[in-house]
Amino acid sequence: MKQNLKDFIFNLAISMFIGVFVGMIQIIVKNINVGTVEELIMFSIIGGVIGTISRFVFIYMVGIKQKSVMLAFISVFIVIGGISCMPYFYYYFAYKTSISIIELVSILITAELLGMSFCYYSYKRYLEFNSKLISKKKQLLRKS
């Protein structure tokens, strides 16, 4: 019963996220202009930078420095939040435009939620992969 509820909630959350994503695409297509395209390209590049730096930070913290996984997740959280805020601070200081706190908070929440979810998923996937490799290594050593 508990597993069915967890599966139902997981499916509901993913379905709702897909619905929001489809709705956002529909709104973008309906209201497309040059400014929207430029913003999408900018956010795409920022997302790529955040993802790349977060990955390197996580690997550095866990793999090279041998720090705890929790510390690595906190570091990634800070990286995602810091880089997500940079465009707004740039516009504030360079162009003297005011920062919309509602926009900033919505981007931070979305970026943190999606970024940390992907980080956790990747971590679990690599743990599972490493476990399979260790199991295969032990199997091969027994055959030798």
DSSP file with accessible surface (Angstrom, degrees, kcal/mol):
  #  RESIDUE AA STRUCTURE BP1 BP2  ACC     N-H-->O    O-->H-N    N-H-->O    O-->H-N    TCO  KAPPA ALPHA  PHI   PSI    X-CA   Y-CA   Z-CA
    1    1 A M     >        0   0  191      0, 0.0     4,-1.9     0, 0.0     5,-0.1   0.000 360.0 360.0 360.0 -45.6    0.0    0.0    0.0
    2    2 A K  H  >  +     0   0  165      1,-0.2     4,-2.3     2,-0.2     5,-0.2   0.898 360.0  50.3 -64.3 -40.3    2.8    2.4    1.0
    3    3 A Q  H  > S+     0   0  107      1,-0.2     4,-2.8     2,-0.2    -1,-0.2   0.895 108.4  52.8 -65.2 -39.6    4.7    1.7   -2.2
    4    4 A N  H  > S+     0   0  109      2,-0.2     4,-2.5     1,-0.2    -1,-0.2   0.898 109.6  48.8 -61.9 -40.1    1.6    2.3   -4.3
    5    5 A L  H  X S+     0   0  101     -4,-1.9     4,-2.8     2,-0.2     5,-0.2   0.921 111.7  48.8 -65.8 -42.7    1.1    5.7   -2.7
    6    6 A K  H  X S+     0   0  124     -4,-2.3     4,-2.6     2,-0.2    -2,-0.2   0.917 112.8  47.9 -62.3 -43.5    4.8    6.6   -3.3
    7    7 A D  H  X S+     0   0   83     -4,-2.8     4,-2.7     2,-0.2    -1,-0.2   0.907 112.3  49.9 -62.5 -41.5    4.4    5.5   -7.0
    8    8 A F  H  X S+     0   0  125     -4,-2.5     4,-2.7     2,-0.2    -2,-0.2   0.938 112.9  45.5 -63.3 -46.2    1.2    7.5   -7.3
    9    9 A I  H  X S+     0   0   93     -4,-2.8     4,-2.8     2,-0.2     5,-0.2   0.916 113.5  49.8 -66.4 -40.5    2.7   10.6   -5.8
   10   10 A F  H  X S+     0   0  143     -4,-2.6     4,-2.4    -5,-0.2     5,-0.2   0.947 113.3  46.0 -61.8 -47.2    5.9   10.3   -7.9
   11   11 A N  H  X S+     0   0   99     -4,-2.7     4,-2.6     1,-0.2    -2,-0.2   0.901 112.8  51.0 -62.1 -41.4    3.8    9.8  -11.1
   12   12 A L  H  X S+     0   0   79     -4,-2.7     4,-2.6    -5,-0.2    -2,-0.2   0.930 110.7  48.3 -62.4 -44.9    1.6   12.8  -10.1
   13   13 A A  H  X S+     0   0   53     -4,-2.8     4,-2.4     2,-0.2    -2,-0.2   0.930 113.8  45.7 -63.3 -45.7    4.6   15.1   -9.5
   14   14 A I  H  X S+     0   0   73     -4,-2.4     4,-2.6     1,-0.2    -1,-0.2   0.926 113.5  50.1 -63.9 -42.9    6.2   14.1  -12.8
   15   15 A S  H  X S+     0   0   59     -4,-2.6     4,-2.3    -5,-0.2    -2,-0.2   0.897 111.0  48.9 -63.0 -40.7    2.9   14.5  -14.7
   16   16 A M  H  X S+     0   0  117     -4,-2.6     4,-2.5     2,-0.2    -1,-0.2   0.909 110.5  51.0 -66.1 -40.6    2.3   17.9  -13.1
   17   17 A F  H  X S+     0   0  101     -4,-2.4     4,-2.7     2,-0.2    -2,-0.2   0.920 110.0  49.5 -62.0 -42.9    5.9   19.0  -14.1
   18   18 A I  H  X S+     0   0   94     -4,-2.6     4,-2.9     1,-0.2     5,-0.2   0.916 110.2  51.9 -62.2 -40.6    5.3   17.9  -17.6
   19   19 A G  H  X S+     0   0   44     -4,-2.3     4,-2.5     2,-0.2    -2,-0.2   0.919 110.8  46.9 -61.6 -43.2    2.0   19.8  -17.7
   20   20 A V  H  X S+     0   0   87     -4,-2.5     4,-2.6     2,-0.2    -2,-0.2   0.929 112.6  50.3 -64.7 -42.6    3.7   23.0  -16.5
   21   21 A F  H  X S+     0   0  103     -4,-2.7     4,-2.3     2,-0.2    -2,-0.2   0.936 111.5  47.2 -62.3 -45.3    6.5   22.5  -19.0
   22   22 A V  H  X S+     0   0   88     -4,-2.9     4,-2.5     1,-0.2    -1,-0.2   0.914 112.2  51.2 -62.8 -41.9    4.0   22.1  -21.9
   23   23 A G  H  X S+     0   0   28     -4,-2.5     4,-2.4    -5,-0.2    -1,-0.2   0.903 109.0  50.6 -62.1 -40.2    2.1   25.1  -20.7
   24   24 A M  H  X S+     0   0   96     -4,-2.6     4,-2.6     2,-0.2    -1,-0.2   0.911 110.1  49.8 -65.0 -41.3    5.3   27.2  -20.6
   25   25 A I  H  X S+     0   0   75     -4,-2.3     4,-2.9     2,-0.2     5,-0.2   0.923 110.3  50.9 -62.0 -42.8    6.1   26.1  -24.1
   26   26 A Q  H  X S+     0   0  103     -4,-2.5     4,-2.3     1,-0.2    -2,-0.2   0.917 111.4  47.3 -62.2 -42.3    2.6   27.1  -25.3
   27   27 A I  H  X S+     0   0   91     -4,-2.4     4,-2.1     2,-0.2    -1,-0.2   0.916 112.6  49.6 -66.1 -40.9    2.9   30.5  -23.7
   28   28 A I  H  < S+     0   0   46     -4,-2.6    -2,-0.2     2,-0.2    -1,-0.2   0.937 112.2  47.2 -63.7 -45.5    6.3   31.1  -25.2
   29   29 A V  H >< S+     0   0  101     -4,-2.9     3,-0.9     1,-0.2    -1,-0.2   0.912 113.4  49.0 -63.4 -39.9    5.1   30.1  -28.7
   30   30 A K  H 3< S+     0   0  139     -4,-2.3    -1,-0.2     1,-0.2    -2,-0.2   0.855 122.0  33.3 -68.6 -33.8    2.1   32.3  -28.3
   31   31 A N  T 3< S+     0   0   92     -4,-2.1    -1,-0.2    -5,-0.2    -2,-0.2  -0.087  84.9 153.8-114.7  33.5    4.1   35.3  -27.2
   32   32 A I    <   +     0   0   93     -3,-0.9     2,-0.3     4,-0.1    -3,-0.1  -0.377   7.8 144.4 -71.1 137.6    7.3   34.8  -29.2
   33   33 A N     >  -     0   0   92     -2,-0.1     4,-2.1     1,-0.1     5,-0.2  -0.939  63.2 -87.5-155.6 178.3    9.5   37.8  -30.0
   34   34 A V  H  > S+     0   0  104     -2,-0.3     4,-2.7     1,-0.2     5,-0.2   0.900 124.3  53.3 -62.7 -40.4   13.2   38.6  -30.4
   35   35 A G  H  > S+     0   0   34      1,-0.2     4,-2.3     2,-0.2    -1,-0.2   0.898 108.4  49.9 -62.0 -40.4   13.5   39.4  -26.7
   36   36 A T  H  > S+     0   0   35      2,-0.2     4,-2.5     1,-0.2    -1,-0.2   0.921 111.2  48.5 -65.1 -43.0   12.0   36.1  -25.6
   37   37 A V  H  X S+     0   0   63     -4,-2.1     4,-2.4     2,-0.2    -2,-0.2   0.924 111.7  49.8 -63.8 -42.8   14.4   34.2  -27.9
   38   38 A E  H  X S+     0   0  125     -4,-2.7     4,-2.5     1,-0.2    -1,-0.2   0.914 111.8  48.5 -61.8 -42.6   17.4   36.1  -26.6
   39   39 A E  H  X S+     0   0   97     -4,-2.3     4,-2.9     2,-0.2     5,-0.2   0.904 110.3  50.9 -64.7 -41.5   16.3   35.4  -23.0
   40   40 A L  H  X S+     0   0   76     -4,-2.5     4,-2.2     2,-0.2    -2,-0.2   0.913 111.3  48.0 -62.8 -41.2   15.8   31.7  -23.7
   41   41 A I  H  X S+     0   0   95     -4,-2.4     4,-2.4     2,-0.2    -2,-0.2   0.935 112.4  49.3 -64.7 -43.6   19.3   31.5  -25.3
   42   42 A M  H  X S+     0   0   47     -4,-2.5     4,-2.7     1,-0.2    -2,-0.2   0.942 113.0  46.0 -61.4 -46.9   20.8   33.3  -22.3
   43   43 A F  H  X S+     0   0   66     -4,-2.9     4,-2.6     1,-0.2    -1,-0.2   0.851 110.6  54.5 -66.6 -32.3   19.1   31.0  -19.8
   44   44 A S  H  X S+     0   0   85     -4,-2.2     4,-2.2    -5,-0.2    -1,-0.2   0.934 110.8  45.0 -64.8 -44.0   20.1   28.0  -21.8
   45   45 A I  H  X S+     0   0  105     -4,-2.4     4,-2.4     2,-0.2    -2,-0.2   0.930 113.3  50.0 -65.7 -43.7   23.7   29.0  -21.7
   46   46 A I  H  X S+     0   0   31     -4,-2.7     4,-3.0     1,-0.2     5,-0.2   0.920 109.8  51.9 -61.4 -41.8   23.5   29.9  -18.0
   47   47 A G  H  X S+     0   0   40     -4,-2.6     4,-2.7     1,-0.2    -1,-0.2   0.909 109.3  49.6 -61.1 -41.1   21.9   26.5  -17.3
   48   48 A G  H  X S+     0   0   42     -4,-2.2     4,-2.3     2,-0.2    -1,-0.2   0.911 112.2  47.7 -64.0 -40.9   24.7   24.7  -19.2
   49   49 A V  H  X S+     0   0   67     -4,-2.4     4,-2.8     2,-0.2     5,-0.3   0.937 112.7  48.8 -64.8 -45.9   27.3   26.7  -17.1
   50   50 A I  H  X S+     0   0   19     -4,-3.0     4,-2.8     1,-0.2     5,-0.2   0.935 113.0  47.6 -59.6 -47.3   25.6   25.9  -13.9
   51   51 A G  H  X S+     0   0   41     -4,-2.7     4,-2.1    -5,-0.2    -1,-0.2   0.914 114.0  46.4 -61.9 -42.6   25.3   22.2  -14.7
   52   52 A T  H  X S+     0   0   75     -4,-2.3     4,-2.3    -5,-0.2    -2,-0.2   0.946 115.8  43.9 -67.2 -47.7   28.9   21.9  -15.8
   53   53 A I  H  X S+     0   0   69     -4,-2.8     4,-2.8     1,-0.2     5,-0.2   0.919 113.2  52.5 -65.3 -41.3   30.3   23.8  -12.8
   54   54 A S  H  X S+     0   0   12     -4,-2.8     4,-2.6    -5,-0.3    -1,-0.2   0.904 109.2  49.9 -60.5 -42.7   28.0   21.9  -10.4
   55   55 A R  H  X S+     0   0  132     -4,-2.1     4,-2.7    -5,-0.2     5,-0.2   0.938 112.6  46.3 -61.5 -46.8   29.2   18.5  -11.8
   56   56 A F  H  X S+     0   0  121     -4,-2.3     4,-2.7     1,-0.2    -2,-0.2   0.899 112.3  50.9 -64.3 -38.9   32.8   19.5  -11.4
   57   57 A V  H  X S+     0   0   35     -4,-2.8     4,-2.8     2,-0.2     5,-0.2   0.935 112.0  47.2 -63.0 -45.0   32.3   20.8   -7.9
   58   58 A F  H  X S+     0   0   28     -4,-2.6     4,-2.7     2,-0.2     5,-0.5   0.942 114.5  45.7 -63.5 -46.4   30.5   17.6   -6.9
   59   59 A I  H  X>S+     0   0   75     -4,-2.7     4,-2.1     1,-0.2     5,-1.3   0.919 114.3  49.6 -62.5 -42.6   33.2   15.4   -8.4
   60   60 A Y  I  X>S+     0   0  108     -4,-2.7     5,-2.9    -5,-0.2     4,-0.5   0.931 114.4  44.0 -62.0 -46.6   35.9   17.5   -6.8
   61   61 A M  I  <5S+     0   0   28     -4,-2.8     6,-3.0     3,-0.2    -2,-0.2   0.923 127.4  27.1 -66.9 -46.7   34.4   17.4   -3.4
   62   62 A V  I  <5S+     0   0   40     -4,-2.7     4,-0.2     4,-0.2    -3,-0.2   0.923 130.6  33.6 -84.6 -47.2   33.5   13.7   -3.3
   63   63 A G  I  <5S+     0   0   42     -4,-2.1    -3,-0.2    -5,-0.5    -2,-0.1   0.913 130.0  23.6 -80.8 -43.8   36.1   12.2   -5.6
   64   64 A I  I  <<S+     0   0  116     -5,-1.3    -3,-0.2    -4,-0.5    -4,-0.1   0.927 131.2  34.1 -92.2 -50.4   39.2   14.2   -5.1
   65   65 A K  S   <S-     0   0  108     -5,-2.9    -3,-0.1    -6,-0.2    -4,-0.1   0.581  93.6-136.7 -83.4 -10.0   38.9   15.8   -1.7
   66   66 A Q        +     0   0  149     -6,-0.3    -4,-0.2    -4,-0.2    -3,-0.1   0.853  47.0 157.0  55.8  39.6   37.1   12.8   -0.2
   67   67 A K        -     0   0  108     -6,-3.0    -1,-0.1    -7,-0.2    -2,-0.0  -0.399  49.8 -78.4 -86.0 170.1   34.6   15.1    1.6
   68   68 A S     >  -     0   0   72      1,-0.1     4,-1.8    -2,-0.1    -1,-0.2  -0.293  33.8-122.0 -69.4 155.2   31.1   13.9    2.7
   69   69 A V  H  > S+     0   0   39      1,-0.2     4,-2.6     2,-0.2     5,-0.2   0.882 112.4  57.8 -64.2 -38.2   28.4   13.7    0.1
   70   70 A M  H  > S+     0   0  128      1,-0.2     4,-2.4     2,-0.2    -1,-0.2   0.912 105.3  49.9 -61.2 -41.6   26.2   16.1    2.2
   71   71 A L  H  > S+     0   0   70      2,-0.2     4,-2.4     1,-0.2    -1,-0.2   0.896 110.1  51.3 -63.7 -38.4   29.0   18.8    1.9
   72   72 A A  H  X S+     0   0    0     -4,-1.8     4,-2.4     2,-0.2    -2,-0.2   0.915 109.7  49.4 -65.2 -41.5   29.1   18.2   -1.8
   73   73 A F  H  X S+     0   0   28     -4,-2.6     4,-2.4     2,-0.2    -2,-0.2   0.905 110.8  50.0 -64.5 -39.8   25.4   18.6   -2.1
   74   74 A I  H  X S+     0   0   84     -4,-2.4     4,-2.3     2,-0.2    -2,-0.2   0.915 110.2  50.9 -64.4 -40.4   25.5   21.9   -0.1
   75   75 A S  H  X S+     0   0   27     -4,-2.4     4,-2.5     1,-0.2    -2,-0.2   0.920 110.6  48.1 -62.6 -43.0   28.3   23.1   -2.3
   76   76 A V  H  X S+     0   0    0     -4,-2.4     4,-2.9     2,-0.2     5,-0.2   0.909 108.9  54.6 -64.2 -40.7   26.3   22.4   -5.4
   77   77 A F  H  X S+     0   0  104     -4,-2.4     4,-2.4     1,-0.2    -2,-0.2   0.930 110.2  46.2 -57.8 -44.1   23.3   24.1   -3.8
   78   78 A I  H  X S+     0   0  111     -4,-2.3     4,-3.0     2,-0.2     5,-0.2   0.910 112.0  51.0 -67.2 -41.3   25.4   27.3   -3.3
   79   79 A V  H  X S+     0   0   29     -4,-2.5     4,-2.6     2,-0.2     5,-0.3   0.944 111.5  47.5 -61.5 -46.9   26.8   27.1   -6.9
   80   80 A I  H  X S+     0   0    4     -4,-2.9     4,-2.1     1,-0.2    -2,-0.2   0.944 115.9  44.4 -61.0 -47.6   23.3   26.8   -8.4
   81   81 A G  H  X S+     0   0   11     -4,-2.4     4,-1.3    -5,-0.2    -2,-0.2   0.925 114.6  48.5 -64.0 -44.0   22.0   29.7   -6.3
   82   82 A G  H  X S+     0   0   38     -4,-3.0     4,-0.9     1,-0.2     3,-0.3   0.936 114.8  42.4 -64.0 -47.4   25.0   31.9   -6.8
   83   83 A I  H  < S+     0   0   26     -4,-2.6     3,-0.4    -5,-0.2    -1,-0.2   0.866 109.7  58.6 -71.1 -32.5   25.2   31.6  -10.6
   84   84 A S  H  < S+     0   0    8     -4,-2.1     4,-0.4    -5,-0.3    -1,-0.2   0.828 107.8  47.6 -64.5 -30.1   21.4   31.8  -10.9
   85   85 A C  H  X S+     0   0   20     -4,-1.3     4,-2.0    -3,-0.3     3,-0.5   0.702  90.2  85.2 -81.9 -20.9   21.5   35.3   -9.3
   86   86 A M  H  X S+     0   0  117     -4,-0.9     4,-2.7    -3,-0.4     5,-0.2   0.862  84.0  53.0 -56.1 -45.4   24.3   36.6  -11.4
   87   87 A P  H  > S+     0   0   17      0, 0.0     4,-2.5     0, 0.0    -1,-0.2   0.907 110.4  49.1 -59.5 -37.2   22.3   37.9  -14.4
   88   88 A Y  H  > S+     0   0   25     -3,-0.5     4,-2.0    -4,-0.4    -2,-0.2   0.906 112.4  46.6 -69.4 -39.3   20.0   39.9  -12.2
   89   89 A F  H  X S+     0   0   91     -4,-2.0     4,-2.8     2,-0.2     5,-0.3   0.881 110.9  54.1 -68.3 -35.2   22.9   41.5  -10.3
   90   90 A Y  H  X>S+     0   0  127     -4,-2.7     4,-3.1    -5,-0.2     5,-0.5   0.947 110.4  45.0 -61.5 -50.0   24.6   42.2  -13.6
   91   91 A Y  H  X5S+     0   0   90     -4,-2.5     6,-1.5     1,-0.2     4,-1.4   0.874 113.9  51.7 -62.5 -35.3   21.5   44.0  -14.9
   92   92 A Y  H  X5S+     0   0  108     -4,-2.0     4,-0.7     4,-0.2    -2,-0.2   0.945 119.8  32.1 -67.1 -47.4   21.2   45.9  -11.6
   93   93 A F  H  <5S+     0   0  134     -4,-2.8    -2,-0.2     2,-0.1    -3,-0.2   0.868 126.3  39.7 -81.7 -36.0   24.8   47.1  -11.5
   94   94 A A  H  <5S+     0   0   54     -4,-3.1    -3,-0.2    -5,-0.3    -2,-0.2   0.902 132.8  20.1 -81.5 -41.9   25.5   47.5  -15.3
   95   95 A Y  H  <<S-     0   0  135     -4,-1.4    -3,-0.2    -5,-0.5    -2,-0.1   0.381  95.0-126.2-111.2   0.4   22.1   49.0  -16.5
   96   96 A K     <  +     0   0  166     -4,-0.7     2,-0.3    -5,-0.2    -4,-0.2   0.825  55.8 152.7  56.7  34.1   20.7   50.3  -13.2
   97   97 A T        -     0   0   68     -6,-1.5    -1,-0.2    -9,-0.1    -2,-0.1  -0.715  48.6-107.6 -91.1 147.3   17.5   48.3  -13.6
   98   98 A S        -     0   0  111     -2,-0.3     2,-0.5    -3,-0.1    -1,-0.1  -0.400  28.2-121.7 -74.4 151.2   15.6   47.2  -10.6
   99   99 A I        -     0   0   41     -2,-0.1     2,-0.8    -7,-0.0     3,-0.1  -0.817  15.8-137.5 -95.0 125.3   15.6   43.6   -9.6
  100  100 A S     >  -     0   0   48     -2,-0.5     4,-2.5     1,-0.2     5,-0.2  -0.757  10.4-160.0 -81.6 112.5   12.2   42.0   -9.3
  101  101 A I  H  > S+     0   0  110     -2,-0.8     4,-3.0     1,-0.2     5,-0.3   0.883  90.6  55.2 -62.3 -36.2   12.3   39.9   -6.2
  102  102 A I  H  > S+     0   0  141      1,-0.2     4,-2.4     2,-0.2    -1,-0.2   0.932 110.3  45.2 -64.4 -43.5    9.4   37.7   -7.4
  103  103 A E  H  > S+     0   0   91      2,-0.2     4,-2.4     1,-0.2     5,-0.2   0.930 114.5  48.9 -63.2 -45.8   11.3   36.9  -10.6
  104  104 A L  H  X S+     0   0   19     -4,-2.5     4,-2.7     1,-0.2    -2,-0.2   0.932 112.9  46.3 -62.0 -45.1   14.5   36.2   -8.7
  105  105 A V  H  X S+     0   0   67     -4,-3.0     4,-3.0     2,-0.2     5,-0.3   0.915 111.7  51.7 -65.8 -40.8   12.8   34.0   -6.2
  106  106 A S  H  X S+     0   0   57     -4,-2.4     4,-2.2    -5,-0.3    -1,-0.2   0.913 112.8  45.3 -64.7 -38.6   10.9   32.0   -8.8
  107  107 A I  H  X S+     0   0   42     -4,-2.4     4,-3.1     2,-0.2     5,-0.3   0.923 113.6  50.0 -69.5 -41.7   14.1   31.4  -10.8
  108  108 A L  H  X S+     0   0   43     -4,-2.7     4,-2.9    -5,-0.2     5,-0.3   0.938 112.4  46.5 -62.2 -45.7   16.0   30.4   -7.7
  109  109 A I  H  X S+     0   0  109     -4,-3.0     4,-2.7     2,-0.2     5,-0.2   0.948 116.7  44.2 -62.6 -46.7   13.3   28.0   -6.5
  110  110 A T  H  X S+     0   0   75     -4,-2.2     4,-2.6    -5,-0.3     5,-0.3   0.939 116.1  46.2 -64.1 -46.5   13.0   26.4  -10.0
  111  111 A A  H  X S+     0   0   27     -4,-3.1     4,-2.8    -5,-0.2     5,-0.3   0.921 115.7  45.9 -64.1 -43.7   16.8   26.2  -10.5
  112  112 A E  H  X S+     0   0   22     -4,-2.9     4,-2.7    -5,-0.3     5,-0.4   0.930 114.4  47.6 -65.9 -44.9   17.5   24.8   -7.1
  113  113 A L  H  X S+     0   0  111     -4,-2.7     4,-1.9    -5,-0.3    -2,-0.2   0.963 120.2  36.7 -61.9 -50.7   14.7   22.3   -7.3
  114  114 A L  H  X S+     0   0   74     -4,-2.6     4,-2.4    -5,-0.2     5,-0.2   0.921 119.7  48.5 -69.5 -43.5   15.6   21.0  -10.7
  115  115 A G  H  X S+     0   0   24     -4,-2.8     4,-2.4    -5,-0.3    -2,-0.2   0.932 114.8  43.2 -64.4 -46.1   19.3   21.3  -10.3
  116  116 A M  H  X S+     0   0   39     -4,-2.7     4,-2.7    -5,-0.3     5,-0.2   0.875 112.9  53.4 -70.2 -34.6   19.4   19.5   -6.9
  117  117 A S  H  X S+     0   0   67     -4,-1.9     4,-2.6    -5,-0.4    -2,-0.2   0.933 111.7  45.3 -63.1 -44.1   17.0   16.8   -8.2
  118  118 A F  H  X S+     0   0  134     -4,-2.4     4,-2.8     2,-0.2    -2,-0.2   0.899 112.3  51.9 -66.9 -38.6   19.2   16.1  -11.1
  119  119 A C  H  X S+     0   0   17     -4,-2.4     4,-2.5     2,-0.2    -2,-0.2   0.935 112.2  45.5 -62.1 -45.6   22.3   16.1   -8.9
  120  120 A Y  H  X S+     0   0  122     -4,-2.7     4,-2.7     2,-0.2     5,-0.2   0.926 113.2  50.2 -64.5 -43.4   20.8   13.6   -6.6
  121  121 A Y  H  X S+     0   0  128     -4,-2.6     4,-2.6    -5,-0.2    -2,-0.2   0.934 112.1  47.6 -60.3 -45.4   19.5   11.5   -9.5
  122  122 A S  H  X S+     0   0   20     -4,-2.8     4,-2.7     2,-0.2     5,-0.2   0.916 111.0  51.6 -63.3 -41.4   23.0   11.5  -11.0
  123  123 A Y  H  X S+     0   0   50     -4,-2.5     4,-2.3     1,-0.2    -2,-0.2   0.940 112.4  45.1 -60.6 -47.9   24.6   10.6   -7.7
  124  124 A K  H  X S+     0   0   96     -4,-2.7     4,-2.3     2,-0.2    -1,-0.2   0.901 112.6  52.0 -63.9 -40.2   22.3    7.7   -7.2
  125  125 A R  H  X S+     0   0  105     -4,-2.6     4,-2.4    -5,-0.2    -2,-0.2   0.925 111.6  45.8 -63.4 -43.0   22.7    6.5  -10.8
  126  126 A Y  H  X S+     0   0   99     -4,-2.7     4,-2.8     2,-0.2    -1,-0.2   0.859 110.0  54.5 -70.6 -33.9   26.5    6.6  -10.5
  127  127 A L  H  X S+     0   0   73     -4,-2.3     4,-2.3    -5,-0.2    -1,-0.2   0.934 111.0  45.9 -61.0 -44.3   26.4    4.8   -7.1
  128  128 A E  H  X S+     0   0  112     -4,-2.3     4,-2.1     2,-0.2    -2,-0.2   0.920 113.1  49.7 -64.4 -41.9   24.4    2.0   -8.7
  129  129 A F  H  X S+     0   0  113     -4,-2.4     4,-2.2     1,-0.2    -2,-0.2   0.925 111.4  48.5 -63.3 -44.6   26.8    1.9  -11.7
  130  130 A N  H  X S+     0   0   81     -4,-2.8     4,-2.6     1,-0.2    -1,-0.2   0.890 109.1  53.5 -63.3 -39.2   29.8    1.7   -9.4
  131  131 A S  H  X S+     0   0   72     -4,-2.3     4,-2.3     1,-0.2    -1,-0.2   0.907 108.9  49.0 -62.8 -40.4   28.2   -1.1   -7.4
  132  132 A K  H  X S+     0   0  125     -4,-2.1     4,-2.5     2,-0.2    -2,-0.2   0.892 110.8  50.7 -65.1 -39.5   27.6   -3.1  -10.6
  133  133 A L  H  X S+     0   0   88     -4,-2.2     4,-2.6     2,-0.2    -2,-0.2   0.914 110.8  47.9 -64.7 -42.7   31.2   -2.5  -11.6
  134  134 A I  H  X S+     0   0   93     -4,-2.6     4,-2.5     2,-0.2    -2,-0.2   0.920 112.2  50.0 -63.7 -41.2   32.5   -3.7   -8.2
  135  135 A S  H  X S+     0   0   64     -4,-2.3     4,-2.2     1,-0.2    -2,-0.2   0.925 111.8  47.6 -62.8 -43.8   30.2   -6.8   -8.4
  136  136 A K  H  X S+     0   0  110     -4,-2.5     4,-2.5     2,-0.2    -2,-0.2   0.899 110.4  52.8 -65.0 -39.5   31.5   -7.6  -11.9
  137  137 A K  H  X S+     0   0  139     -4,-2.6     4,-2.3     2,-0.2    -2,-0.2   0.923 109.7  47.9 -62.4 -44.7   35.1   -7.1  -10.7
  138  138 A K  H  X S+     0   0  122     -4,-2.5     4,-2.0     1,-0.2    -1,-0.2   0.896 110.8  52.5 -63.0 -38.7   34.5   -9.6   -7.8
  139  139 A Q  H  X S+     0   0   78     -4,-2.2     4,-1.5     1,-0.2    -2,-0.2   0.924 111.0  46.0 -61.7 -45.6   32.9  -12.0  -10.3
  140  140 A L  H  X S+     0   0   93     -4,-2.5     4,-1.1     1,-0.2    -1,-0.2   0.866 110.4  53.3 -67.3 -35.7   35.9  -11.8  -12.6
  141  141 A L  H  < S+     0   0  115     -4,-2.3    -1,-0.2     1,-0.2    -2,-0.2   0.863 107.2  52.1 -67.7 -34.5   38.3  -12.2   -9.7
  142  142 A R  H  < S+     0   0  183     -4,-2.0    -1,-0.2     1,-0.2    -2,-0.2   0.845 107.6  52.3 -68.9 -33.5   36.6  -15.4   -8.5
  143  143 A K  H  <        0   0  161     -4,-1.5    -1,-0.2    -5,-0.2    -2,-0.2   0.758 360.0 360.0 -73.4 -25.0   36.8  -16.9  -12.0
  144  144 A S     <        0   0  130     -4,-1.1    -3,-0.0    -5,-0.1    -4,-0.0  -0.231 360.0 360.0 -72.9 360.0   40.5  -16.3  -12.2
